[in-house]
Amino acid sequence: MHALTNATRTTVRLLGIAIAALLALPGLAQAGRGALTQQPGPAGCLSDSGSEPCTKSDLLAGAISVTVAKDGRNAYVALADGHGVAALARGKVSGGLTQLPSPLGCITQTGNAGLCTIGRGIYAPVSIATSPDGRHVYVASFQKDPVTLSSIAAFARDPNSGALAQLPGQQGCISEDIPGGECAPGVGIRAASSITVSRDGKSVYVASPSDSVAVFARNADTGALTQLPEPYGCISQSGSGGHCTQGRALDGAAAVIVGKDGRFVYVASELSRAVAVFARDRSTGALTQPTGEGGCIAENGTAEGCTDGVGLGGPRALVESPSGRNVYVVSLATDQLAVLARNRKTGALAHVQCLEDGGSIACDAVAAFSGSYSVAVSPDGRQVYVAAQGDRAVVALASDRKSGTLTQLPALDGCISEDGSEGQCTDGRALRTPRSVAIAKDGRHVYVAAQASKAVAVLQRQR
């Protein structure tokens, strides 16, 4: 019996060594909390061609922005190269995506010879948002070749099928550039780059690199948008000849978010190298920028009378933590992420931490962070995810929910990329030029719109 026991112990020990060796192989180790994994085969992505392999879609050309409806039944994708919007059904348990049957699966400017429904005011859409009640979808578009065509399009959403129908007449789009009365006229939306809906559903805000943020009231019943009267309908760096209120730190406004408490709005401005802060009137949606340093935080704070910040070399996107304590800002030009503390009474922002691709004297090192373009935070606030287009990767960061400070997840859990980034990341696919990252409300799945892949990658989040 003693000999048998020793033999058994030896066998168990050898099995343990073998299992450990297997777990050390890429893709076989158990992913840690917050890590992203991708299912093999078609379930792991949806693409225009079905290659890699992915589930085949009717149209995903130039997938640049993705959002998930609050009820979790659908995802919607802005197609910059396809001049349209794709409507996708989502498996609430599996997270898998399939395009709605033609022609309901897409809306484009031309209808693509009957493949899609014909729409208006969706030239090269770059940003997409759903209303909190799930009844409407809004799209910001900007095309500059061969002519400038900027617009905001509004769609009603069927809560059962997820199909979209553009609102009738001029309710269906607003533009500064499209002639002939196709859309209602607007101000401060030229070169629109980002659109968001307030949590109470009353307001829609649009950031534009024409140095402005536009303000619209939303009719919750019809979904129609009405711009506030001048000069309250927009805030711009110059005041736009009296059409807008004059503001600060809005040069190259690239992205806009509304705080979860509905009291403040934040705008990331690439050329100002700043985040502008606005107090929001929760009745009308009108914005007022605080005077002094509380009205903005900038890489060089003294330039526009802002609070001095670090890691704001060219803010491209931003998101607020679920607790409301922090705002996370990514800068495309400098491969940085700034962690900012948020004063919940005044809305003011202050520097906490900077992260940078490879690291620097002022910033902590992060791997696979080149071309950081989009940022999202998990519903439980435990992780932050960044789409890094230069490394064709999505980076996973753990968040300290009290301080907001971030640490990249260890080893391969820290990122997933198109080619594994020479062993730094988990090997993924359909991640060429990732432009947008979105997380389902249940926190189980992360979706990545990859423009060069003409795809949406479906990633599972370990909780």
C-alpha angles and dihedrals in degrees: 000000000000091000090049091051092052091048090050091050091050091050092049091049092051091047089052091052091049093049092048090052091051092048089054090063116099112267095013100077117096108259116234128234112301095014119136123229132179127218115239119246129019095328091072097068147003117226143174093244102027090235128138074046109286137147106275120245131195094235133000100141110156098000101194109154131029132187133179121220114244092243089057095231098111146027124204127204131200109222110208094182096035093052092227152066128270121215115209134186115226128209103228093208102033095031090219121150131223127174118246113253117277129302093017093055094076143018117206139167093254103025089238095253093309096314090108139025114263115250140179134230096018102117106152098338113208106176135036134186137178125217117248091244090054093234100111143034125205128200132194116207134189127177122171101174123110090349135359112265116170126169150148116232125199126205135183114228125217102224092207102048100018091230118150128224121187115238113255125266119336091346086075097067145007123205147167093198113036110094130209102050095281089133134025113262119259139182130222097017102101109135091010109200108168137028131187139173122221117246091245089054093233100109143040122199128196126195119205132188084228081088099260148102117213125211125214133178113224125218102219093203100050101019091230118149125220120189114230114252119271130310093014094057092079144009118214139176092248102027089246095251093308095309090106136032111259116249142172136242093022101118105132095002104200109168140017134197135177118225114247091244089057093232101104141037124205128202125195111214118194100196095040087049086221150104114235119213125213132182111226127217100223092205099052103014091234117152131224123185114221115238122245127014093332091071096070147356119220142177087246100029096188093060094080101009093268133143110272113255139181128219095028098117094140114345112214104165140005142187136188123233117246090248092055090231097110145034120206118208128188123202117207097193095055103028091239140139120203121202110208129189114226124215102220092203100048101019091231119149130221133186119263107157144347127212124191138182103268092357133253140208091283101032137056118242122259126181126228091012101129114134096012102197112160137022136198135176125215117250091247091051093235098116141033121203126201128195106220108192096186093058093035087233148120112226121211120211130182116226129214098223093210102047099020092227116151134222124184113244111256126267117333092351088073095076146357118214144175093259104014090259094257094309097315095105142033109271112252139162142222088040103117108137098354107204106170138027124195133177126212115242091247089058094230100112139037121204125204125195107212113192100195092044090050084222151105114231117215112214129183117224118216108226 
